[in-house]
Amino acid sequence: MVLQPLEVEVVVMVLRLAVTLLGVAYYVAIERKLIGMVQRRHGPNKRGVLGMVLPLADGIKLLTKELVLPRSAERSLFLSGPILLFILAYRAWLIYPVRTGFYGFKYGVLYYMCLVGVNVFGLIICGWSSGSRYGLLGGMRAVAQTVSYEVVFNTALFCPLLFFSELELTKIQEEVFFLFFLLPEVALVWAVSSLAELNRVPFDFVEGESELVSGYMVEHGGVGFVLLVLGEYARLIFRRVVTVCLFAKNWQGFVGDFLFVCLAVRVRLSLALIRARFPRYRYDKLIGFCWGSLLPLVRGIFLVCVSLVRKG
């Protein structure tokens, strides 16, 4: 039986989703193991060889738990919030730069920016619909922090795009620039804004355990918690893919694809080292740093990039 082009695309999308889910699960285990090594403790090591069966055991445990709905929760929004965040996170993987793909997104970068902007609605829905004060405060922090650093993030994103004149990740990956050395300031601003926008240590105030227990996801358990965690780490991993596309040089052929994946994994694991080494920042200083220091800096860098492109 010969598959039609539409059927082939559906099969490819399903396989891509399955591989992404498996990669996210094992990335969590590897991150925990790496943090344990840095902090001189064992980390996960009780399930399988070196704890490599732990992601499957955690998934089965959470999926078999009872789904509890708080009395004060808005049930429809409480159930749909994690699903919305999960769908938004994995919709971004449709524009993964594969040169042998069956379709392409001509405006893939703009599509990705739209997904990043809409993601904040899922956070506030999860926090507000739970009926918990901790969840509501986590959702409010998510709105303030994400919207603030999205301005910096989008401006830093357009700096390398000026040199590529493309909005499709596959074509951007085919360029031969190595912008990490040409634009180190943009790469640094991109890294800081990504950590803040993704709520990662040391900027994880949206779900700060010492203040809000677990923030916007405090009342979610079982399947809802699984969807929230998978969505969070899927956004994190795909951001590293975009980082490699924008700032790293590309090599052609199979070797180039292999090196691309290795470099993306190395960039992802660098976040685990940041999580293991740096303490949590202060929320008021984080917002002040964004509007008072980081935004004027990245706007100035953007004007310099515009002038360089016009002269070239």
N, C-alpha and C positions, 0 to 999 in steps of 0.2 A: 504494500500500500504506500502510495506517494503522498506525502503531506503537502497541503497547500501553503503558500507563503504566510497567510494569517495564522494557520495552525502552528507553523514553525516558530513564529514570533511568540505565540502563547507558550509553547514548550520552553523556549529560551527564557522567557520572563519567569516561569515557574522554577526552572533550574537556577536562575540567578537569585531568586528569593530564597530558595533552599540553601544554596551555598552561603548567602549572606547571613542567614539565621545561624547556620553552623559556625561561621567565622566569628560572629558576635559572641556566641556562647563560649567559644574557646579563647577569644580575646580577653573576656572577663577573667577566666581562670589563669591565663598567662600573666595578666596585669597583677592579680593578687599574688601570684608566685613571685614575680619580680619585686613587688613592694616588700614581701616577706624577706627576700634576700637582702634588699637594701637596709631594712630595719633589723637584720640579724635574727630572724625567726623563721619557722618552717614554711608557713603558708599552707595552701591546700595540698595534702599528701595522703589522704586516707582512702580515696576511692580510685582503684586502678593503679597503674604505674605512674608515679609522680603526681597523682591526683588528676590524671587526664580524663577520668570518667566522671569527675565531679560536676561538670556542666550538665551532663545528661541527668545525673541524680538530682541536681537542683531543679532542673526543669520539670521532671516528673513529680517531685515533691510539691512544687508550687501549683502545677496544673491540677493536682488531685485535691488541693485544699478547698474547703467550702467557700463559696462566694457570699460574703457578708455585706449587707446593705445597711448603713446607719439610718436610724429613724429620722434624723433631721436632714437627710440628703435628698437632693432632687434626683430621683431614680434614673430618669431618662438621660440626663446630662452626666450623672455619675458613671453610668455604664458606657456612654458614647465617648467620653473624654479620652480614656486610654486608647480606644479604637482609632480615634481621630489622630492622635499623636503617632501611633504605630503606622498608620497609612501614610501620613505626611513624611515620616522618616524614610520609608522604603520606596516611596515614589521618586525620591531623589536618585535612587540607584538605576533608574531608567536611562539616565544620561551618563552612565559609567563609560569612559572612553575605551571602546573596543573597536579596533580598525576593521575587524571582520564581522561587524554587526549587520543586521538586516535593515536597520533604520537609523536615522540620525536626528538629533535635535538641533536645528539651525540656530535657535536662540536658547540653547541649553543653560547658559549662565544666568540669563534673565529668569528662566523657569526655576532655577535653583534659588535665586534671590526671593522669588515669590513664595516658595515653600518655606524659606527661613522666616519670612515676615509673618506668614499665617500660623506658624508653629506656636506663637505666643498665645493665640486664642485657645489652643488645646490646654496650655498650662493653666490659664485662668479659669477655664471650665472645670478642670480637675480640682483645683483648689476651692473654688466657690461652691460647687455642687456638693462637696463632701459634708457641708454643714459644720465643719470644724474651724475654730479660730486659727489654729496652726496652719491648716490648709489654706485658709483665706489669706493669711499673711504671706505664705509662700507664693501664692498666686500673684499677690500685689507686688512682691519683690521681683517676681519673674517679669511682669510687665515693665517695671521701671528699669531693671537691669538689661533686659533683652532689647528694648526699644532704644535705650541709650547707646549700647555698643553696636547695634545694627547700623547706626549712622557711620561710626568709625569703620566697621567691617565692610560696608558697601563702598565707602570711599577708598579704602585700601585695596579692595577687589578691582576697582576700575584702573588703578595705577598700572599693574602689569597688562591689563587688557588694552591699554593705549598702544603698547608695543606690538601686540598680536593682531589687532584689528579683526578679531574673530570672537564669536560668542558661542561656539560649539567646542566642547571639551576635546573631542576627537581630533579636530584640526589644530587646536591649541597644543595638544600633546605632540603633534608632528613637527612643531617648530623646533629650532635648534638653539634657542636662547638658554642662558643659565642665569636667570634674574636674581637668584639668591645672592650672587656676588655683585651684580650690577645695582640692585636695590635692596641692600641689607636693612635699611631703615623701614622700608615697606614690609619686609618679611617679619621684622620684629613687631611692628604694629599689628600685622595680621595675626601673629601668634598670640599676642596679649588679648586682642579683641575676640579671637576665637575661643580662648579659655573662658573669658567673661560671658560671651554670648551662649556658650554651651554649658555654663554653670559648672565648670570643672575647678578643682583645687588649684590655686588658693582662692578662687572666686566663687565657691559653691554656696552662696548665701541663700539661694532659692530653696535648697534642701539641707540647710546647715543642721547637723545632728545635735550640736550643743545648744542651739537656740530654738529650732522649730521641729525637733524630733526627726521628721523626714519631709517637712515642707508640704508642698502641694499633693504629694502621694501618701500622706500619713494615714489616711483611712482606706487606702486601696490595698487589697491582698489577693492572693491567689492568681487568677488569670489576669486581672487588672494590673497587678504589680508586674507580672511577666511582660505584658505589652508595654508598660511604661519603661522598664529597664531595657528591653530590646530596642525600643525606639530611641532612647537616649544614646545607647552605644552605637546604633546604626548611624545616627547623625554624626557622632564623634569620628567614626571610622571613615565615613564618606568625606568629612571635612579634611582629613589627612590626604585623601585621594586628590581633592581639588588643590590642596597645597602643593603636592608634587607636580601636578599638571601645570601650575602657574609659575613655580619658581625653580624647577629642576630641569636639566637638559634631558632630551629624549634620545634614545637610541632605537634604530629601526629593527624590525624583524622580531623573531621569537626571543632573542636575547634581550632586546629592548623591553618587551613586555615583562619578562622575568625580573629585570633590574628595576622596572617601574614598581612592581608589586613588592620587591624587597625593600626599596626605598620608602614606600608608603608604610610598610610594617615598622620600619625603623623609626619613622616619624611618629607613629602611633605609640610605640613603646616609650618614646621620650616623654610623653605625657604622664606615663606611670612614674617615671623618675621625678617629675615635677610634683606629682601628688605625694610621693614618699618624702620629699625633701623640704617643701615649703609649708609654713603654717597658714591658716586662714587669715585673709585680710580683713579690714573693717569696712562695713557696707557704705557708710557715709564717705569714707576716703575713696572707695572704689568709684562711686558716682561722681565725686568731685574731680578725681583723676581723669575721668572720661571727658567731661565737658570743659574742664579748665586746662588740661595739658594735652591729652591724646588727640582730641578733635582738632584744635588749632595746628598741631604738628602734622597730622595726616593731610589736612587741607593745604598746608604749605608744600608738602611733598607732592601732592597731586598737581598743584600749579607748576612745580618744577618739571614734572613728567610731561605735562601738556606742552611746556615750552621746548623741551628736548624733542618731542615728537614733531612739533611744527618746524623746528630748525632742520630736523633730519629729512 
